Amino acid sequence: MRKPTRILHLVLCAFALSACTSAEVEEGDRDLVLRIGQLEPYGLSLPDGFEAYEQFGKERWFDGSFVITYEFEGPANLQLPYLSSMTELHATNADACASYTAGNFGVPLGLGEAELSIRDDLYEFGDQSRFAYLTLDDEPIGMYFAACSGRTAVMIVMGGFYFDDVEQWTELITPVLDRVVAMQ
């Protein structure tokens, strides 16, 4: 009686491990996430060779869904901002919005002493969205944006750089979000 249980356990473990696989990041994938270089026209100065601190990733799930990730984190001595950007394409609208909801729950847990100052009144996108400033001692130190639109979900966390002017944020993020929605 134990063998079928053990075999079933092994099959389930194998399935879980194969459910998500790494995929090669293609050039077009890079246009589906916000990248640090896109902040330069808005006052961010980056050193030569900043690209060395960029990391891209892509994973595919068994149902054809995928996630593209981007992270920029320079060495502490350069005092550069932090940027994490993620775009997901899901099998269903409900899956995309479930991912969005999970992100909204999880991000505050990882902020340390910083807090989210939610300002959904300043910017909205898609089926559901969250726009917030990261604050420390009531002073903005970064931004958080997440949304689901159709089968897509997007999440952006930025520390050490933020937009006072929501029109500039809109100008920056609209082309990225347009490309994301178009991939459906």
C-alpha positions in Angstrom: 0.0 0.0 0.0 2.9 2.3 0.6 4.4 2.0 -2.9 1.5 3.7 -4.8 1.6 6.6 -2.3 5.3 7.0 -2.8 5.0 6.7 -6.5 2.2 9.3 -6.6 4.3 11.6 -4.4 7.2 11.3 -6.8 5.0 11.9 -9.8 3.5 15.0 -8.1 7.0 16.3 -7.3 8.2 15.7 -10.8 5.1 17.6 -12.2 5.7 20.5 -9.8 9.3 20.8 -10.8 8.4 20.7 -14.5 5.6 23.2 -14.2 7.9 26.1 -14.4 11.0 26.2 -16.6 13.5 28.9 -17.3 13.4 30.4 -20.8 15.7 32.6 -22.8 15.0 36.3 -22.6 14.5 37.6 -26.1 15.1 41.2 -27.2 11.4 41.9 -27.5 10.9 40.7 -23.9 13.0 43.6 -22.6 10.4 46.1 -23.9 7.8 44.5 -21.7 9.4 45.7 -18.4 10.4 49.1 -17.1 14.2 49.4 -17.2 16.5 51.8 -15.3 17.8 53.5 -18.5 14.3 54.7 -19.3 14.5 56.9 -16.2 17.4 59.0 -17.6 15.1 61.5 -19.4 13.4 62.2 -16.1 16.6 63.3 -14.2 18.3 60.0 -13.2 22.1 60.0 -13.9 23.6 56.6 -14.6 27.3 55.8 -14.7 28.9 54.3 -17.8 28.5 50.5 -17.7 25.3 50.6 -15.6 24.0 47.7 -17.7 26.3 45.4 -15.8 23.9 45.7 -12.8 20.8 44.7 -14.8 19.4 41.2 -14.6 16.7 39.8 -16.8 14.8 36.6 -16.4 12.0 34.6 -18.0 10.1 31.6 -16.8 7.4 29.6 -18.6 4.7 27.6 -16.8 3.1 24.4 -18.1 -0.1 26.2 -19.3 1.9 28.6 -21.6 1.8 31.5 -19.1 5.1 33.3 -18.5 6.8 35.9 -16.5 9.6 38.4 -17.5 11.6 39.9 -14.7 14.0 42.8 -14.5 16.1 43.9 -11.6 18.6 46.7 -11.3 20.6 46.9 -8.1 24.0 48.7 -8.2 26.7 48.5 -5.6 26.0 50.5 -2.4 29.0 52.8 -3.0 27.4 54.1 -6.2 24.1 55.1 -4.4 22.0 54.1 -7.4 18.2 53.5 -7.2 16.8 50.1 -7.0 14.3 48.9 -9.7 12.3 45.7 -10.0 9.9 45.3 -12.8 7.9 42.2 -13.6 5.4 41.4 -16.4 3.3 38.2 -16.5 1.0 36.8 -19.2 -1.5 34.3 -17.7 -3.9 31.8 -19.2 -6.9 33.6 -17.9 -7.9 37.1 -16.7 -8.7 35.7 -13.3 -5.2 34.3 -13.0 -3.7 37.6 -13.8 -5.8 39.5 -11.3 -5.0 36.8 -8.6 -1.3 37.4 -9.2 -1.9 41.2 -8.9 -3.7 40.7 -5.6 -1.0 38.4 -4.3 1.6 41.0 -5.1 -0.3 43.7 -3.3 -0.4 41.5 -0.3 3.2 40.5 -0.4 5.0 43.8 -1.2 4.3 45.5 2.1 5.8 42.5 3.9 9.1 43.1 2.2 9.5 46.9 2.7 11.2 46.8 6.1 10.8 50.1 7.8 9.3 51.7 4.7 5.5 52.0 4.2 3.2 52.2 1.3 1.3 55.5 0.9 -1.5 54.3 -1.5 -2.5 57.0 -4.0 -4.8 55.1 -6.4 -6.5 58.4 -7.1 -3.4 59.6 -9.0 -3.0 56.9 -11.6 -5.2 54.0 -12.7 -4.7 51.3 -15.3 -6.5 48.2 -16.6 -9.0 46.1 -14.7 -7.4 46.8 -11.3 -4.3 48.8 -10.3 -2.4 50.1 -7.3 -0.3 53.2 -7.3 1.7 54.1 -4.2 4.7 55.9 -2.9 7.2 54.1 -0.7 7.7 56.4 2.3 10.0 56.5 5.3 9.2 58.9 8.1 6.4 60.2 5.9 8.8 61.2 3.1 8.7 59.6 -0.3 11.7 57.3 -1.1 10.3 55.3 -4.1 7.2 54.0 -5.9 5.1 50.9 -6.2 2.8 50.2 -9.1 0.9 47.0 -9.9 -1.9 46.3 -12.3 -3.9 43.5 -14.0 -5.4 44.1 -17.4 -6.9 41.2 -19.3 -4.5 38.2 -19.0 -1.5 40.4 -18.0 -0.2 41.5 -14.6 2.6 44.0 -14.0 4.4 45.0 -10.8 7.1 47.7 -10.4 9.0 48.5 -7.2 11.4 51.5 -7.3 13.5 52.7 -4.4 15.6 55.8 -4.4 13.7 57.5 -7.3 10.1 58.6 -7.6 7.9 60.9 -9.7 6.4 64.0 -8.1 4.7 64.7 -11.4 2.2 62.0 -12.3 2.1 63.2 -15.9 5.8 62.3 -16.2 5.0 58.8 -14.7 2.2 58.4 -17.3 4.5 59.5 -20.1 7.1 56.9 -19.0 4.9 54.0 -18.3 2.2 54.2 -21.0 4.4 52.8 -23.8 5.4 49.9 -21.6 1.9 49.1 -20.6 0.6 49.4 -24.2 3.2 46.8 -25.3 2.2 44.5 -22.4 -1.5 44.7 -23.2 -0.8 44.1 -26.9 0.9 40.8 -26.2 -2.4 39.2 -25.2 
